[in-house]
Amino acid sequence: MTSLHTAGILTPDRPVGHLFELRGWTTGISRIDEMSVTIADVEANLFPEPCPGAPEGTFGWRAVPATWVPAGVQDIVVTGPDERVLNQATVHVGSLPGEEPLWLGEVEAPKQGKVSEGHVVYVTGWALLQGRAPSLIEVMVEGGGTVSARTRLPRKDVPKEFPGFDDAAVSGFEAWVPVDLPYGEERTLSLRVRYRTEGVGEVVSAKRTFTLRNPVADLDDAELADELAGDTARAMARVNIPTDPKHVLVFTHSLGVGGGQLWLQELLSRMVTDHGWQVSLVSETDGPLRADCHELGIPVHVTTHYRNQTVPAYEGHVAELARFAKCSGAGVALVNTLGGFVGADAAKRAGMPTAWVIHESFSLPAFAYQNWGPVKPPAAVWKRWESTLGEVDRLLFVADATREMFLPYSKPERCRTVRYGTPMHKFGGRTRSETRHQARNMLGYTPDDIVLVNIGIAESRKGQAPLISAMERIHKIHPEAKLSIVGLHPSPYGLAMEESVERAGLEESVSLVPIQPDPLRWLQAADIFVNSSDIESLPRSILEAVCCGIPVAATDVFGAREMIVDGETGWLFETNDVDALTAALLRALGTSATRRREMAKAAHEKLLPWLDPAGYAREYSEILTELSGGVHV
């Protein structure tokens, strides 16, 4: 005779936390291993235990989830010996009104009560708020202010412990908070982290105290730096080579494809072809743009990395580059990007008038931490970095906000903003209807789709992962919205983006496109361009979108706010805040097509005076001509 198997489940009458217990009963069994209970598709641990209120003669049990359960309404399934489903129910994992949202996470650095080195507080960890990555994470450090953290960073470890959480794989965050701390001093600081999602709530971490210690500057290093600098100066005095005032020696960081590199390539091409300059180029990293230089007749010297870790390595590298500069016959130097300060130092020691172009909108301490680590470069090298900023003849910037950041290192009259243009200025701020139709057909978009486009190499500072999270919400309100992110490559961040799209079921709404040498087709197909970067100076992609007649939604950072006026020529939103990003995109999507065209036209008219790259090439030619002629400030 077959035993009758039934089961009962005592479900909670209110939301439960991520870890909880369930009780129930089953008939027709006598051992716990004859049944199973799954919660949110994960098998629970079972324990025989009397169940209050169960019918007489039943087998009581207690079920405990094997891992944390995500927020939301989750399924409970009880199966019997023959794997037949005996009963099903649901449990609400969450919090009641007025309660703090469910939070999981850890601030991994700095450690409570421990000592951190340097003068930048690096904060890292992971967090899930009500089962999802928070929309905004703010790091509050005593003496360093409040910084919004970079969020949705890849984590391989968290999903192993919390396999049911969709955002576990992108639950990481990090922030850099500079603190004014002289060498040889230490300070006890406190830290709190605020996690927030609109409509869910916020959680503020308990206060954590730690010590920040900036190591004593090595006096031997300082003496050695002076000694080696003296050797370089004596070597320079023995070199006497005629210079050509129309020959510029350029130091750059890379010949790969990127915003700063393309800016330089366009500039050099026009200086050679339109203004008759002879150019020699030094780069720490080789890349495909070397072929372009060869076509322009520009000799390229690939040197070692600029990020020297010791005083002898730094001074030796400067000495080598200074000799190269002196022997090049160039009459003036141009240094591209903040990280190329070795080249700037070498050019000045070679006695060359020097212009230094700074694209990066990082503070000097934050930039140093991300490139050298907490206590690098050595104090003597840091001193040379700061003094070189003050010694070069011109500091040039592409955005006023970046110029303001670096004014303390130089004289105002030596600092100048030179905005750049793009070859796409030829499109005149519009895309013809026929061209747009062809591009959309080629990319598989329908006439009813509203196409959003983001262009940039997939990396955390570009904010593509938060953009995907915003699209998950937007898709529910605007299913016609389609997003293309152009710039995917097989990095951990890029792979996490692919996984996020798949987990959210956005394959039909979000396209991840590999890096394209020419992304024009996507701009021609777009209705709205999105720049989601948390750090930029003057984003080239925004200029390209404006030239194609595409209205722009962008983070309110540095040069972006100098190009876009919120509500008039586009939409601005706060950095590292998915709620703010979502709201801005909803505003853009809620704007009529006619009004979007008007805003794009207004943006083009505002930027028109400097969209032609011939303008910035001419301005640079004039600056370098002035310097090589001996006019200094």
C-alpha positions in Angstrom: 0.0 0.0 0.0 1.4 3.4 -1.0 1.8 5.9 1.8 0.0 9.2 1.3 2.5 12.1 1.2 1.3 15.5 2.1 3.0 18.6 3.6 2.2 21.8 5.4 4.2 25.0 5.6 4.0 27.6 8.3 4.7 30.8 6.3 5.6 34.0 8.2 2.9 36.7 8.2 5.5 39.5 7.7 8.7 40.1 5.8 11.7 38.2 7.0 15.4 38.9 6.7 18.0 37.4 4.3 18.5 34.5 6.8 15.4 32.9 8.4 13.8 29.6 9.5 10.7 27.9 8.2 8.7 25.2 10.0 6.3 22.6 8.6 5.2 19.0 8.6 4.9 16.1 6.3 2.9 12.9 6.3 4.0 9.4 5.1 7.7 9.8 6.0 9.7 9.0 9.1 13.2 10.4 8.2 14.4 13.8 7.2 16.4 12.5 4.3 13.1 11.3 2.6 12.2 14.9 1.7 13.6 18.2 0.6 12.8 21.9 0.8 14.0 24.5 -1.6 13.8 28.3 -0.9 14.5 30.6 -3.8 15.7 27.6 -5.9 18.3 26.7 -3.3 18.0 23.5 -1.2 17.6 24.3 2.5 19.2 22.5 5.4 16.5 20.4 7.2 16.2 19.4 10.9 13.6 17.1 12.4 11.7 19.2 14.9 8.1 19.2 16.2 5.9 21.7 14.3 3.5 23.8 16.4 -0.1 23.2 15.4 0.7 20.3 13.0 -1.9 17.4 12.7 -1.3 14.4 14.9 1.0 11.7 13.5 2.9 14.0 11.1 6.6 14.5 10.8 7.7 17.9 11.9 10.7 19.8 10.4 12.6 23.0 10.4 14.2 24.4 7.2 17.1 26.9 7.2 18.3 28.4 3.9 21.7 27.2 3.0 22.7 30.7 2.1 21.3 34.3 2.3 18.0 34.7 0.4 17.5 37.7 -1.9 14.9 40.3 -1.2 11.5 39.9 -2.8 8.8 37.2 -2.9 10.6 33.9 -3.0 9.2 30.4 -3.7 9.2 27.6 -1.2 8.8 24.0 -2.5 8.5 20.8 -0.5 9.2 17.5 -2.3 8.7 14.0 -1.1 10.6 10.7 -1.5 9.6 10.3 -5.1 10.6 14.0 -5.8 6.9 14.8 -6.2 6.0 18.3 -5.2 4.0 18.0 -1.9 3.3 21.7 -1.3 4.3 25.2 -2.5 4.2 28.6 -0.8 6.0 32.0 -0.9 7.8 34.0 1.6 8.4 37.8 1.5 12.0 38.6 2.1 12.3 42.3 2.9 11.6 45.0 5.5 8.4 46.6 6.9 7.7 50.3 6.4 9.9 52.3 8.9 12.5 49.6 9.1 16.0 49.9 7.7 16.3 48.1 4.4 18.1 44.7 4.5 21.8 45.2 4.0 24.7 42.9 3.3 28.2 44.0 2.8 31.7 44.8 4.1 34.1 47.7 4.2 37.3 45.8 3.5 39.7 48.8 3.7 40.8 50.6 5.6 40.7 48.1 8.5 39.3 49.1 11.9 42.1 50.2 14.2 44.8 49.5 11.7 47.4 51.8 10.0 47.1 52.8 6.4 50.0 54.3 4.5 50.2 57.5 2.4 48.0 60.5 2.3 45.0 59.1 0.5 42.3 57.0 2.1 41.5 54.1 -0.2 38.1 52.7 0.7 36.9 49.5 -0.8 34.3 46.8 -0.1 31.0 45.4 -1.4 27.4 46.0 -0.6 23.8 44.8 -1.3 20.9 46.8 -0.2 17.5 45.0 -0.2 19.3 42.4 -2.3 20.6 44.8 -5.0 23.7 46.9 -5.4 22.9 50.4 -3.9 22.2 53.2 -6.3 24.6 55.5 -4.4 27.4 54.9 -2.0 29.0 57.9 -0.2 32.2 57.6 1.7 32.6 60.1 4.6 36.1 60.6 5.9 36.9 63.0 8.7 39.3 65.5 7.3 38.8 64.4 3.8 35.1 65.2 3.1 32.5 63.1 1.4 33.1 61.3 -1.9 30.7 59.3 -4.0 32.2 55.9 -4.5 32.6 54.1 -7.9 30.1 51.3 -7.8 29.0 48.1 -9.5 32.6 46.8 -9.7 33.2 43.1 -10.5 33.4 40.7 -7.6 34.1 37.0 -8.2 33.9 36.1 -4.5 30.5 37.5 -3.4 28.4 35.3 -5.8 30.0 32.2 -4.3 28.6 33.1 -0.9 25.3 34.6 -2.2 24.5 32.8 -5.4 20.8 33.9 -5.5 21.6 37.6 -5.6 21.5 39.0 -9.1 23.9 41.9 -8.3 26.4 39.9 -6.2 28.8 39.8 -9.1 28.8 43.6 -9.4 28.5 44.5 -5.7 32.0 46.0 -5.4 32.8 49.7 -4.7 35.9 51.9 -4.2 36.7 55.5 -3.5 39.9 57.6 -3.1 39.7 60.4 -0.4 42.8 62.6 -0.3 43.8 63.9 3.1 46.1 66.9 3.7 48.8 65.0 5.7 52.5 66.1 5.5 55.3 63.6 5.2 56.3 62.1 8.6 52.9 62.7 10.2 50.0 60.4 11.1 46.4 61.1 12.1 43.6 59.0 13.6 40.6 59.4 11.3 37.0 58.1 11.3 35.0 56.7 8.4 31.4 56.1 7.7 29.7 54.8 4.6 26.2 55.6 3.5 24.3 53.2 1.2 21.2 54.5 -0.5 18.6 53.6 -3.1 15.6 55.8 -3.8 12.3 54.0 -2.8 14.2 51.5 -0.7 16.0 53.6 1.9 19.5 54.0 3.2 21.8 52.5 5.7 24.8 54.2 7.3 27.6 52.1 8.6 29.0 52.2 12.1 31.9 54.6 12.6 35.3 53.0 11.9 38.5 54.5 13.2 41.9 54.0 11.7 45.3 55.7 11.5 46.6 57.3 8.3 50.4 57.6 8.3 52.4 59.4 5.7 55.9 57.9 6.0 58.9 60.2 6.7 60.5 61.5 3.5 63.8 59.7 3.0 66.6 62.3 3.4 69.0 60.0 1.6 66.7 59.9 -1.3 66.6 63.7 -1.4 70.4 63.9 -1.3 70.7 61.2 -4.0 68.1 63.0 -6.2 70.1 66.3 -5.9 73.4 64.5 -6.7 71.9 62.7 -9.8 70.2 65.9 -11.0 73.6 67.6 -10.8 75.1 64.8 -12.9 72.4 65.4 -15.5 72.9 69.1 -15.5 76.7 68.7 -16.1 75.9 66.2 -18.9 73.5 68.7 -20.5 76.1 71.4 -20.4 78.4 69.3 -22.6 75.8 69.0 -25.4 75.6 71.8 -27.9 73.3 71.1 -30.8 71.6 73.7 -32.9 67.8 73.8 -32.5 65.0 74.4 -34.9 62.3 76.6 -33.5 59.8 74.9 -35.9 60.6 71.4 -34.5 58.6 70.2 -31.5 59.5 67.2 -29.4 56.3 65.5 -28.1 56.2 63.3 -25.0 53.0 61.1 -24.7 51.9 58.1 -22.6 50.5 55.8 -25.3 50.0 55.2 -29.0 47.0 53.1 -28.4 43.4 54.1 -29.3 41.8 56.4 -26.7 40.5 60.0 -26.2 43.9 61.6 -25.2 45.7 59.7 -28.0 43.3 60.6 -30.7 43.3 64.3 -29.5 47.1 64.3 -30.0 47.0 62.5 -33.3 44.6 65.0 -34.8 46.7 67.9 -33.4 50.0 66.5 -34.8 48.5 65.8 -38.2 47.3 69.4 -38.6 50.5 70.9 -37.2 52.5 68.9 -39.8 50.3 69.4 -42.8 48.8 72.9 -42.1 51.4 74.7 -40.1 54.7 73.2 -41.3 56.0 71.8 -38.0 58.6 69.1 -37.8 57.7 66.6 -35.0 59.5 64.0 -33.1 57.6 61.8 -30.6 58.5 59.8 -27.4 55.9 57.4 -26.0 56.1 55.0 -23.0 53.7 52.6 -24.7 53.6 51.4 -28.4 50.4 51.1 -30.3 48.6 51.3 -33.7 48.9 55.1 -33.8 52.6 54.7 -34.5 51.7 53.8 -38.1 49.9 57.1 -38.4 52.9 58.9 -37.1 55.1 57.1 -39.7 52.8 58.3 -42.5 53.2 61.9 -41.3 57.0 61.5 -41.2 57.1 61.6 -37.4 59.9 59.5 -35.9 58.8 57.6 -32.8 61.0 56.6 -29.8 59.3 54.1 -27.5 60.8 54.4 -24.0 60.2 52.6 -20.7 57.2 53.3 -18.4 57.1 56.7 -16.7 56.0 55.2 -13.4 59.4 54.9 -11.8 59.4 53.4 -8.3 62.8 54.6 -7.0 64.8 57.8 -7.1 67.7 56.3 -9.1 65.2 54.9 -11.7 63.5 58.2 -12.0 66.6 60.3 -12.2 68.1 57.8 -14.7 65.1 57.9 -16.9 65.0 61.8 -16.8 68.7 61.9 -17.7 68.2 59.6 -20.7 65.2 61.6 -22.0 66.9 64.9 -21.3 69.8 63.8 -23.5 67.4 62.6 -26.1 65.6 65.9 -26.0 68.9 67.9 -26.2 70.1 65.8 -29.2 66.8 65.9 -31.0 67.4 69.5 -32.3 63.8 70.4 -31.3 63.3 74.0 -30.2 60.2 73.4 -28.0 58.6 70.5 -26.1 54.9 69.4 -25.8 54.0 66.9 -23.1 50.7 65.1 -23.4 48.8 64.0 -20.2 49.5 64.3 -16.5 51.3 61.0 -16.2 54.0 62.2 -18.6 55.7 64.4 -16.0 59.0 62.5 -16.5 59.0 64.0 -20.0 58.2 67.5 -18.8 61.0 67.3 -16.2 63.4 66.0 -18.9 62.5 68.8 -21.3 63.0 71.5 -18.7 66.4 70.0 -17.7 67.4 70.0 -21.4 66.7 73.7 -21.4 63.7 73.5 -23.7 60.6 75.8 -23.5 57.8 73.4 -22.6 54.0 73.2 -22.8 52.3 70.5 -20.8 48.8 69.4 -21.7 46.7 68.0 -18.8 43.5 66.2 -19.7 43.0 64.3 -16.4 40.7 65.8 -13.8 42.0 63.7 -10.9 43.6 65.4 -8.0 47.3 64.9 -7.9 47.2 62.6 -4.8 44.4 60.4 -6.2 46.2 60.1 -9.6 49.4 59.2 -7.8 47.6 56.5 -5.7 46.0 54.9 -8.7 49.2 54.8 -10.7 51.9 54.2 -8.1 50.2 53.0 -4.9 49.8 54.4 -1.4 53.4 55.6 -0.7 54.8 56.0 -4.2 56.3 57.8 -6.0 59.1 58.6 -3.4 58.9 62.0 -1.7 61.9 63.3 -3.8 60.1 62.3 -7.0 56.8 63.8 -5.8 58.7 67.0 -5.1 60.0 67.0 -8.7 56.5 66.4 -10.0 55.1 69.4 -8.1 58.0 71.7 -9.0 57.9 70.7 -12.7 54.2 71.8 -12.8 55.4 75.2 -11.6 58.5 75.3 -13.9 57.0 74.5 -17.3 56.2 77.5 -19.4 52.6 76.7 -20.1 50.1 74.4 -18.5 47.3 73.8 -21.0 43.9 72.3 -20.3 40.8 71.3 -22.3 38.4 72.4 -19.6 38.2 75.3 -17.3 37.3 73.1 -14.3 40.6 71.1 -14.8 42.5 74.4 -15.0 41.0 75.5 -11.7 42.1 72.3 -10.1 45.8 72.8 -11.1 46.1 76.6 -10.6 47.7 76.1 -7.1 50.7 74.5 -8.8 51.5 77.3 -11.2 50.9 81.0 -12.0 47.5 81.9 -13.4 49.1 83.6 -16.4 50.9 80.3 -17.3 47.6 78.3 -17.3 45.4 78.3 -20.3 42.3 76.4 -21.6 42.4 75.4 -25.2 39.3 73.4 -26.1 39.5 71.0 -29.0 37.3 70.1 -31.9 36.6 67.0 -33.9 36.7 66.0 -37.6 33.0 65.3 -37.2 32.4 69.1 -37.2 31.8 68.6 -41.0 28.4 67.1 -40.3 27.2 70.6 -39.1 25.2 69.4 -36.1 22.7 67.2 -38.0 22.3 63.7 -39.5 20.2 63.4 -42.6 17.1 61.4 -42.4 18.2 59.0 -45.1 21.6 58.5 -43.4 19.8 57.9 -40.0 17.4 55.4 -41.6 20.3 53.5 -43.2 22.3 53.3 -40.0 19.3 52.1 -38.0 18.5 49.4 -40.5 22.1 48.3 -40.6 22.2 48.0 -36.8 18.8 46.3 -36.6 16.7 49.1 -35.0 13.1 49.6 -35.9 11.5 53.1 -36.6 9.7 52.8 -33.2 12.9 52.3 -31.2 14.3 55.1 -29.2 18.1 54.5 -29.5 20.5 55.5 -26.7 24.2 55.2 -27.4 27.2 55.3 -25.1 30.7 55.3 -26.6 33.9 54.6 -24.6 36.3 51.8 -23.7 34.6 49.6 -21.1 36.1 50.5 -17.7 34.9 51.5 -14.3 35.4 55.2 -14.7 33.2 55.2 -17.8 30.2 54.1 -15.7 28.8 51.6 -18.1 27.7 49.1 -15.4 25.5 51.7 -13.6 24.1 52.6 -17.0 23.0 48.9 -17.5 21.4 49.0 -14.1 19.5 52.1 -15.0 18.3 50.5 -18.2 16.9 47.6 -16.2 14.5 50.1 -14.6 13.9 52.1 -17.7 13.0 49.1 -19.8 9.9 48.5 -17.6 8.6 52.0 -18.4 10.0 52.5 -21.9 10.2 49.1 -23.6 10.9 50.9 -26.8 14.2 52.2 -25.4 17.3 50.4 -26.8 20.9 51.0 -25.6 24.1 50.4 -27.5 27.3 50.5 -25.4 30.2 50.7 -27.9 33.6 49.9 -26.4 33.4 46.4 -25.0 36.6 44.4 -24.6 37.4 41.1 -22.7 38.4 42.7 -19.3 36.9 41.7 -16.0 34.7 44.8 -16.1 33.6 44.0 -19.7 32.8 40.4 -18.7 30.8 41.6 -15.7 28.8 43.9 -18.0 27.9 41.0 -20.2 26.8 39.0 -17.2 24.7 41.9 -15.9 22.8 42.2 -19.2 22.1 38.4 -19.2 21.0 38.3 -15.6 18.6 41.2 -16.1 17.2 39.7 -19.2 18.1 42.8 -21.2 19.6 41.0 -24.3 16.9 42.5 -26.5 17.3 46.0 -25.1 21.1 46.4 -24.4 23.7 45.7 -27.0 27.4 45.5 -26.0 29.5 46.3 -29.0 33.3 45.7 -29.2 35.6 48.7 -29.5 35.1 50.3 -32.9 37.8 52.3 -34.8 34.9 54.4 -36.2 31.7 54.5 -34.1 30.0 57.0 -36.6 27.3 54.5 -37.5 26.0 54.3 -33.9 25.9 58.1 -33.6 24.0 58.3 -36.8 21.4 55.8 -35.5 21.0 57.4 -32.1 18.2 59.5 -30.6 20.0 60.2 -27.4 23.7 60.1 -26.5 24.7 59.1 -22.9 28.0 59.9 -21.2 28.0 58.1 -17.8 31.7 58.7 -16.8 32.5 59.7 -13.2 35.7 61.5 -14.2 36.3 63.3 -17.5 37.8 66.5 -18.7 36.3 67.3 -22.1 34.7 64.1 -23.4 35.4 63.7 -27.1 32.4 61.5 -27.6 30.1 64.4 -26.5 31.6 66.6 -29.1 31.0 63.9 -31.8 27.4 63.5 -30.7 26.7 67.2 -30.9 28.2 67.4 -34.3 25.8 64.6 -35.4 22.8 66.4 -34.0 22.3 64.1 -31.1 21.1 65.5 -27.7 23.3 64.5 -24.8 22.6 63.2 -21.3 25.8 63.4 -19.3 27.3 63.3 -15.8 27.7 66.7 -14.3 31.5 66.7 -14.2 34.3 69.1 -15.3 34.1 69.8 -19.1 30.7 68.1 -19.5 29.0 70.8 -17.6 30.9 73.4 -19.7 29.3 71.9 -22.8 25.8 70.9 -21.7 23.2 73.2 -20.0 20.7 71.1 -18.2 17.2 71.3 -19.7 18.4 73.6 -22.5 21.0 71.8 -24.5 20.8 68.4 -22.8 20.5 66.7 -19.5 22.9 66.5 -16.6 23.0 64.1 -13.6 25.1 63.5 -10.6 28.0 61.0 -10.8 28.0 57.5 -9.4 24.3 57.7 -8.7 22.0 55.2 -10.5 18.9 56.9 -9.3 20.0 60.3 -10.7 21.1 58.6 -14.0 17.7 56.8 -14.3 15.9 60.1 -13.6 17.9 61.9 -16.3 17.2 59.2 -18.9 13.5 59.2 -18.0 13.5 63.0 -18.6 15.2 62.5 -21.9 12.9 59.7 -23.0 9.9 61.8 -21.9 11.0 64.7 -24.1 9.3 64.8 -27.5 11.4 64.1 -30.6 10.9 67.7 -31.8 12.1 69.1 -28.5 15.1 66.8 -28.5 16.1 68.1 -32.0 15.8 71.7 -30.7 18.0 70.9 -27.8 20.6 69.3 -30.0 20.6 72.3 -32.3 21.1 74.6 -29.3 24.0 72.5 -28.1 25.7 72.7 -31.6 25.2 76.5 -31.7 26.8 76.8 -28.2 29.8 74.8 -29.1 30.2 75.8 -32.8 33.0 78.4 -32.2 35.5 75.6 -31.3 34.2 72.4 -33.0 36.5 72.7 -36.0 39.8 71.0 -35.0 41.7 73.4 -37.2 41.1 76.0 -34.5 42.9 74.2 -31.7 45.7 73.1 -34.0 46.2 76.8 -35.0 46.1 77.8 -31.3 48.7 75.2 -30.3 50.9 76.2 -33.3 50.8 79.8 -32.0 51.6 78.8 -28.4 54.6 76.7 -29.4 55.8 79.3 -31.9 55.7 81.9 -29.1 57.6 79.6 -26.7 60.3 78.5 -29.2 60.8 82.2 -30.0 61.8 82.8 -26.4 58.6 84.5 -25.1 58.1 83.2 -21.6 55.8 84.2 -18.7 
